[in-house]
Amino acid sequence: MSRDASHLIGENLFPSSAFKSDQIDLNKFQVVQERDFEGPRSAKNFTPPLLLVRKHIGLQHAVWEDSYLAFKNEIVGFAGKSDDTTKLKAVDRWITENRKALQAFVALSSSRLFKKKATAIGASDIRALPYDDGGSLEISDNEAIIAADIVDYQSDLVRLGDDSDALKKSAENALDEFARVYCSQINVVYGLNALVPLPAYFWPGVVCQPFSFGDASSVDWSGADKLRGRIDRLLKEQRGSSINVTRIARVYDDRFVFFIKPNRLRYWLRSIALRDADETLSDLRLQGY
Amino acid sequence: MFADTELSILATGHLRKNLFPPATSLKRILDFVGSQLPVWRDRDDRLFAVAEDELTDQLCAHLLSASRTEKFDFLQFRRETRDQSKGSRKHDLIVAPNLAVIEVEGRKHTEFDILFPLECKRLPTPVGRDRDEREHVYSSKKSTGGVQRFKAGHHASDHRVAGMVAYVQESDIANWSVRVSEWIDGLLHERVAGWEKSDHLVETIQDKRLKFCQFLSTHGREKKTGANYTSSFLD
């Protein structure tokens, strides 16, 4: 059923593709053509000031103050009164400053994300975003790491599987950050004899990242190359005709901790370093420490 | 294929002996609790409180927040949790794992278990018909003395490490340290069963600027021996 859309016909139209990051690309503006509209809303929905948020996991957003502006249902618009611009800009700033945490919130709570169009989210997801006027989400360092990995890697891992960065990219460039986060968490408890990372050793497809408590002298890797076959067998197992078991190993010896894992980014993310640290803390308590 | 892959984790081997003092992690957690006491006391947004329950409610809330920001987020703090051996008794405040499974002396602790309990007492003890001024240590009127209930196994009988917090509301820590010592001497003089010279508190941290002291004591127990008690005094 078509409803009166005289407040839209001939007006400037802002397509969701006109979001260039958090900027509005004026060159992509169109004009609303005369046709039937099922839900044309009312003129006040399109009267500035407007906070526009794209229904996309990127949460692209912008405040529009200039002129009457129509937009389609891929965008959620918050229309304010003429003196609401400051409030809308505060929300706009909130989304910018807390983007990663808010994206993680949507990724964990949205019923629409990962369905059909995998990066699209619903209007209800945007309306459900937490907002504290003048406040803060008070995200801890570790929570920020987990939120960032959900947004940057784990979402695509769920969506794309083997084609995601977490499985396509190798671990080399992630090892320094993995080691920093892992040591930082372990040293909260065992900083008396602080854990330090040592240079990693690489076999084809496999990385061994060593750490040492209290002494940065390196590991003697002579003969390690001959272990290649055994390491392969240790980390890979075929169960039945279709299930592959990938094993990761945590080895304690003298003052050293060794992580042996496949050379894929997935296993060396900062959030994985936090999980590995939790498990290491548990291991060390079991050892009487 | 990603969808056909399972993960398994193998942990093996041991660190060398004496790399750290025994129970380093529990001591570090107690140190964390101690370090947060002055921070909690001095928070501008903390409502003024006198009653023990209200103070401990506030302390629990503060420790929960601080554990997140200070990277102790593998822990949680809870109030009025039932003792795991004597369900009729409740702990003022307990420390438990937060999702992470923590193992101590071969025993697995999940978030449902108590890693160690903390008892909280005011100094001076409020006056009352059934109150004993020595309640931080011992009560002659009921079995609620702070150290007494730990020694007797009424509290935390299945734990070798526990903690106690003293909210100093009159005088100062130096004075109460002397008084506590005198109370224990008195119990020894009266030959109260189970009390020994080794029950005395040994000062391990004194911070006059922060008005905070920490003491360590080792107590014989009716059924087990060698249990440690860390007492933190906050002025």
HADDOCK unambig.tbl for C-alpha pairs under 7 A between the chains (distance, minus, plus):
assign (segid A and resid 140 and name CA) (segid B and resid 68 and name CA) 6.08 0.50 0.50
assign (segid A and resid 140 and name CA) (segid B and resid 69 and name CA) 5.07 0.50 0.50
assign (segid A and resid 141 and name CA) (segid B and resid 69 and name CA) 6.98 0.50 0.50
assign (segid A and resid 161 and name CA) (segid B and resid 2 and name CA) 5.67 0.50 0.50
assign (segid A and resid 162 and name CA) (segid B and resid 1 and name CA) 6.67 0.50 0.50
assign (segid A and resid 162 and name CA) (segid B and resid 2 and name CA) 5.69 0.50 0.50
assign (segid A and resid 185 and name CA) (segid B and resid 71 and name CA) 6.73 0.50 0.50
assign (segid A and resid 189 and name CA) (segid B and resid 25 and name CA) 5.84 0.50 0.50
assign (segid A and resid 189 and name CA) (segid B and resid 28 and name CA) 5.94 0.50 0.50
assign (segid A and resid 242 and name CA) (segid B and resid 4 and name CA) 6.44 0.50 0.50
assign (segid A and resid 243 and name CA) (segid B and resid 4 and name CA) 5.06 0.50 0.50
assign (segid A and resid 243 and name CA) (segid B and resid 5 and name CA) 5.85 0.50 0.50
assign (segid A and resid 244 and name CA) (segid B and resid 4 and name CA) 6.17 0.50 0.50
assign (segid A and resid 244 and name CA) (segid B and resid 5 and name CA) 4.77 0.50 0.50
assign (segid A and resid 244 and name CA) (segid B and resid 6 and name CA) 6.23 0.50 0.50
assign (segid A and resid 245 and name CA) (segid B and resid 5 and name CA) 5.64 0.50 0.50
assign (segid A and resid 245 and name CA) (segid B and resid 6 and name CA) 4.71 0.50 0.50
assign (segid A and resid 245 and name CA) (segid B and resid 7 and name CA) 5.71 0.50 0.50
assign (segid A and resid 245 and name CA) (segid B and resid 8 and name CA) 6.91 0.50 0.50
assign (segid A and resid 246 and name CA) (segid B and resid 5 and name CA) 6.75 0.50 0.50
assign (segid A and resid 246 and name CA) (segid B and resid 6 and name CA) 6.05 0.50 0.50
assign (segid A and resid 246 and name CA) (segid B and resid 7 and name CA) 4.94 0.50 0.50
assign (segid A and resid 246 and name CA) (segid B and resid 8 and name CA) 6.30 0.50 0.50
assign (segid A and resid 247 and name CA) (segid B and resid 7 and name CA) 5.67 0.50 0.50
assign (segid A and resid 247 and name CA) (segid B and resid 8 and name CA) 4.67 0.50 0.50
assign (segid A and resid 247 and name CA) (segid B and resid 9 and name CA) 5.54 0.50 0.50
assign (segid A and resid 247 and name CA) (segid B and resid 10 and name CA) 6.91 0.50 0.50
assign (segid A and resid 248 and name CA) (segid B and resid 8 and name CA) 6.42 0.50 0.50
assign (segid A and resid 248 and name CA) (segid B and resid 9 and name CA) 4.98 0.50 0.50
assign (segid A and resid 248 and name CA) (segid B and resid 10 and name CA) 6.13 0.50 0.50
assign (segid A and resid 249 and name CA) (segid B and resid 9 and name CA) 5.87 0.50 0.50
assign (segid A and resid 249 and name CA) (segid B and resid 10 and name CA) 4.62 0.50 0.50
assign (segid A and resid 249 and name CA) (segid B and resid 11 and name CA) 5.86 0.50 0.50
assign (segid A and resid 250 and name CA) (segid B and resid 10 and name CA) 6.05 0.50 0.50
assign (segid A and resid 250 and name CA) (segid B and resid 11 and name CA) 4.64 0.50 0.50
assign (segid A and resid 250 and name CA) (segid B and resid 12 and name CA) 6.40 0.50 0.50
assign (segid A and resid 251 and name CA) (segid B and resid 11 and name CA) 5.83 0.50 0.50
assign (segid A and resid 251 and name CA) (segid B and resid 12 and name CA) 5.02 0.50 0.50
assign (segid A and resid 251 and name CA) (segid B and resid 13 and name CA) 5.64 0.50 0.50
assign (segid A and resid 252 and name CA) (segid B and resid 12 and name CA) 6.27 0.50 0.50
assign (segid A and resid 252 and name CA) (segid B and resid 13 and name CA) 4.59 0.50 0.50
assign (segid A and resid 252 and name CA) (segid B and resid 14 and name CA) 4.86 0.50 0.50
assign (segid A and resid 252 and name CA) (segid B and resid 15 and name CA) 5.44 0.50 0.50
assign (segid A and resid 253 and name CA) (segid B and resid 13 and name CA) 5.84 0.50 0.50
assign (segid A and resid 253 and name CA) (segid B and resid 14 and name CA) 5.46 0.50 0.50
assign (segid A and resid 253 and name CA) (segid B and resid 15 and name CA) 5.12 0.50 0.50
assign (segid A and resid 253 and name CA) (segid B and resid 16 and name CA) 6.91 0.50 0.50
assign (segid A and resid 254 and name CA) (segid B and resid 14 and name CA) 6.94 0.50 0.50
assign (segid A and resid 254 and name CA) (segid B and resid 15 and name CA) 4.67 0.50 0.50
assign (segid A and resid 254 and name CA) (segid B and resid 16 and name CA) 4.38 0.50 0.50
assign (segid A and resid 255 and name CA) (segid B and resid 15 and name CA) 5.54 0.50 0.50
assign (segid A and resid 255 and name CA) (segid B and resid 16 and name CA) 6.16 0.50 0.50
assign (segid A and resid 278 and name CA) (segid B and resid 74 and name CA) 7.00 0.50 0.50
assign (segid A and resid 278 and name CA) (segid B and resid 100 and name CA) 6.19 0.50 0.50
assign (segid A and resid 282 and name CA) (segid B and resid 101 and name CA) 6.54 0.50 0.50
assign (segid A and resid 282 and name CA) (segid B and resid 102 and name CA) 4.65 0.50 0.50
assign (segid A and resid 282 and name CA) (segid B and resid 103 and name CA) 5.57 0.50 0.50
assign (segid A and resid 285 and name CA) (segid B and resid 25 and name CA) 6.91 0.50 0.50
assign (segid A and resid 285 and name CA) (segid B and resid 103 and name CA) 5.73 0.50 0.50
assign (segid A and resid 285 and name CA) (segid B and resid 104 and name CA) 5.51 0.50 0.50
assign (segid A and resid 286 and name CA) (segid B and resid 103 and name CA) 5.10 0.50 0.50
assign (segid A and resid 286 and name CA) (segid B and resid 104 and name CA) 5.42 0.50 0.50
assign (segid A and resid 286 and name CA) (segid B and resid 105 and name CA) 5.99 0.50 0.50
assign (segid A and resid 286 and name CA) (segid B and resid 106 and name CA) 5.89 0.50 0.50
assign (segid A and resid 288 and name CA) (segid B and resid 22 and name CA) 5.75 0.50 0.50
assign (segid A and resid 288 and name CA) (segid B and resid 23 and name CA) 5.91 0.50 0.50
assign (segid A and resid 288 and name CA) (segid B and resid 105 and name CA) 6.46 0.50 0.50
assign (segid A and resid 289 and name CA) (segid B and resid 20 and name CA) 6.34 0.50 0.50
assign (segid A and resid 289 and name CA) (segid B and resid 21 and name CA) 6.72 0.50 0.50
assign (segid A and resid 289 and name CA) (segid B and resid 22 and name CA) 5.05 0.50 0.50
assign (segid A and resid 289 and name CA) (segid B and resid 23 and name CA) 4.63 0.50 0.50
assign (segid A and resid 289 and name CA) (segid B and resid 24 and name CA) 5.13 0.50 0.50
assign (segid A and resid 289 and name CA) (segid B and resid 25 and name CA) 6.19 0.50 0.50
